[in-house]
Amino acid sequence: GNAFCRGRGQSNSELAILSNEHGSYRYTEFLTGLGKLIELKDCQPDKVYLGGLDVCGEDGQFTYCWHDDIMQAVFHIATLMPTKDVDKHRCDKKRHLGNDFVSIVYNDSGEDFKLGTIKGQFNFVHVIITPLDYECNLVSLQCRKDMEGLVDTSVAKIVSDRNLPFVARQMALHANMASQVHHSRSNPTDIYPSKWIARLRHIKRLRQRIREEAPYSK
């Protein structure tokens, strides 16, 4: 997944959004709750999934990573990636953001965010965060038309700043799972379900076999 902020007056400009180098204080607090801050140069790509981020500084120094017992997520944070003068169209940022299934958009512009503003082949779902007064936020979903049967865009939540990272992360993870299902339908060669689901099925089969053999064991 990826996360980026949209400041005032940016009027759905992809270039302006990808050129942001920082956001508001509340945006920064939101990022710190998304996961653990990790330094990319200290990560071994064969041990820590980095979603294609470069460990030598090309994509910045830091990102946020989250995991539980069965799942790991790394976030492509646009404001943590370097804004290079030589990269006038922000292609270095877009090659990550444009290839993620789900985006978390922190919309601090006062205007509506339009699906497709950040162009990419795989941007299926946006989790839109609109900060409100009294330390509250409106969290809603946008998705492509071909995803409408898998994602409920009618769901909108009013969430406190304190609970915002948890809610947005969970919505993004669920949307990502739906996106994987959708992508596998149109690409039969892509293996789905995921590895952990296949492993769970294997464990269940093994347990059933042990139960069947148990009466005959001494």
For each residue, the residues with C-beta under 8 A, 3 or more apart:
1: 73 75 76 100 101 102 103 104 172 173 176
2: 75 76 77 78 96 97 100 102 103 104
3: 31 34 75 76 77 78 103 104 105 106
4: 17 18 20 77 78 79 97 103 104 105 106 118
5: 17 20 23 24 27 78 79 105 106 107 108
6: 10 17 20 105 106 107 108 109 113
7: 10 16 20 23 108 109
8: 108 109 110
9: 109
10: 6 7 13 16 17 109
11: 16 109 111
12: 111 113 114 117
13: 10 16 17 117
14: 17 18 90 94 117 118 119
15: 18 19 89 90
16: 7 10 11 13 19 20
17: 4 5 6 10 13 14 20 78 117 118
18: 4 14 15 78 83 90 93 94 97 118
19: 15 16 83 90
20: 4 5 6 7 16 17 23 78 79 83
21: 79 83
22: 28 79
23: 5 7 20 27 28 79 106 108
24: 5 27 28 108 131
25: 28 29
26: 29 30 131 161
27: 5 23 24 30 31 79 106 108 131
28: 22 23 24 25 31 32
29: 25 26 32 33 161
30: 26 27 33 34 106 129 161 164 165 168
31: 3 27 28 34 64 77
32: 28 29 37 64 165
33: 29 30 164 165 166
34: 3 30 31 64 66 75 165 168 169
35: 64 65 66 67 73 75 169
36: 64 65 66
37: 32 62 63 64
38: 42 43 48 62 63 64 65
39: 42 43 61 62
40: 43 50 53 54 55 57 59 60 61 62 63
41: 55 56 57 61
42: 38 39
43: 38 39 40 47 48 50 55
44: 47 48
45: 48 49 50 55
46:
47: 43 44
48: 38 43 44 45 65
49: 45 72 74
50: 40 43 45 53 55 63 74
51: 74 76 96 100
52: 96 99
53: 40 50 59 60 63 74 76 96
54: 40 57 58 59
55: 40 41 43 45 50
56: 41
57: 40 41 54 60 61
58: 54 92
59: 40 53 54 63 81 82 92 96
60: 40 53 57 63 77 80 81 82
61: 39 40 41 57 80
62: 37 38 39 40 80
63: 37 38 40 50 53 59 60 74 75 76 77 80
64: 31 32 34 35 36 37 38 74 75 77
65: 35 36 38 48 72 73 74 75
66: 34 35 36 72 73 75 169
67: 35 71 72 73
68: 71
69:
70: 196
71: 67 68 173 196
72: 49 65 66 67
73: 1 35 65 66 67 169 172 173
74: 49 50 51 53 63 64 65
75: 1 2 3 34 35 63 64 65 66 104
76: 1 2 3 51 53 63 81 96 97 100
77: 2 3 4 31 60 63 64 80 81
78: 2 3 4 5 17 18 20 81 93 97
79: 4 5 20 21 22 23 27
80: 60 61 62 63 77
81: 59 60 76 77 78 92 93 96
82: 59 60 92
83: 18 19 20 21 87 90 93
84: 87 92
85: 88
86:
87: 83 84 90 91 92 93
88: 85
89: 15 94
90: 14 15 18 19 83 87 93 94
91: 87 94 95
92: 58 59 81 82 84 87 95
93: 18 78 81 83 87 90 96 97
94: 14 18 89 90 91 97 98 118 119 120
95: 91 92 98 99
96: 2 51 52 53 59 76 81 93 99 100
97: 2 4 18 76 78 93 94 100 103 118 120
98: 94 95 118 119 120 121 122 123
99: 52 95 96 120 121 122
100: 1 2 51 76 96 97 103 120 122 123
101: 1 122 123 124 125 175 176 179 180 183
102: 1 2 124 125 126 127 172 175 176 179
103: 1 2 3 4 97 100 118 123 125 126 127
104: 1 2 3 4 75 126 127 129 168 172
105: 3 4 5 6 113 126 127 128 129
106: 3 4 5 6 23 27 30 129 131
107: 5 6 111 113 128 129 130 131
108: 5 6 7 8 23 24 27 131
109: 6 7 8 9 10 11 113
110: 8
111: 11 12 107
112:
113: 6 12 105 107 109 117 126 128 142
114: 12 117
115: 123 126 142 143 144
116: 119 123
117: 12 13 14 17 113 114
118: 4 14 17 18 94 97 98 103 123
119: 14 94 98 116 123
120: 94 97 98 99 100 123
121: 98 99
122: 98 99 100 101 179 183
123: 98 100 101 103 115 116 118 119 120 126 144
124: 101 102 143 144 147 175 179 182 183
125: 101 102 103 141 142 143 144 147 151 172 175 176 178 179
126: 102 103 104 105 113 115 123 141 142 143
127: 102 103 104 105 139 140 141 168 171 172 175
128: 105 107 113 138 139 140 141 142
129: 30 104 105 106 107 137 138 139 164 168
130: 107 137 138 139 140
131: 24 26 27 106 107 108 137
132: 136 137 138 158
133: 136
134:
135: 160 161 162
136: 132 133 158 159 160 161
137: 129 130 131 132 158 159 160 161 164
138: 128 129 130 132 156 157 158 159
139: 127 128 129 130 156 157 158 159 164 167 168 171
140: 127 128 130 153 155 156 157
141: 125 126 127 128 151 152 153 155 156 171 175
142: 113 115 125 126 128 153
143: 115 124 125 126 147 148 150 151 153 175
144: 115 123 124 125 147 148
145: 148
146: 182
147: 124 125 143 144 150 151 178 179 182
148: 143 144 145 151 153
149:
150: 143 147 178 179 181 182
151: 125 141 143 147 148 175 178
152: 141 155
153: 140 141 142 143 148
154:
155: 140 141 152
156: 138 139 140 141
157: 138 139 140 167
158: 132 136 137 138 139
159: 136 137 138 139 163 164 167 168
160: 135 136 137 163 164
161: 26 29 30 135 136 137 164
162: 135
163: 159 160 166 167
164: 30 33 129 137 139 159 160 161 167 168
165: 30 32 33 34 168 169
166: 33 163 169 170
167: 139 157 159 163 164 170 171
168: 30 34 104 127 129 139 159 164 165 171 172
169: 34 35 66 73 165 166 172 173
170: 166 167 173 174
171: 127 139 141 167 168 174 175
172: 1 73 102 104 125 127 168 169 175 176
173: 1 71 73 169 170 176 177
174: 170 171 177 178
175: 101 102 124 125 127 141 143 151 171 172 178 179
176: 1 101 102 125 172 173 179 180
177: 173 174 180 181
178: 125 147 150 151 174 175 181 182
179: 101 102 122 124 125 147 150 175 176 182 183
180: 101 176 177 183 184 192 194
181: 150 177 178 184 185 192
182: 124 146 147 150 178 179 185 186
183: 101 122 124 179 180 186 187 190 192
184: 180 181 187 188 190 191 192
185: 181 182 188
186: 182 183
187: 183 184 190
188: 184 185
189:
190: 183 184 187
191: 184
192: 180 181 183 184
193: 197 198
194: 180 197 198
195: 198 199
196: 70 71 199 200
197: 193 194 200 201
198: 193 194 195 201 202
199: 195 196 202 203
200: 196 197 203 204
201: 197 198 204 205
202: 198 199 205 206
203: 199 200 206 207
204: 200 201 207 208
205: 201 202 208 209
206: 202 203 209 210
207: 203 204 210 211
208: 204 205 211 212
209: 205 206 212 213
210: 206 207 213 214
211: 207 208 214
212: 208 209 215
213: 209 210 216 217
214: 210 211 217
215: 212
216: 213
217: 213 214
218:
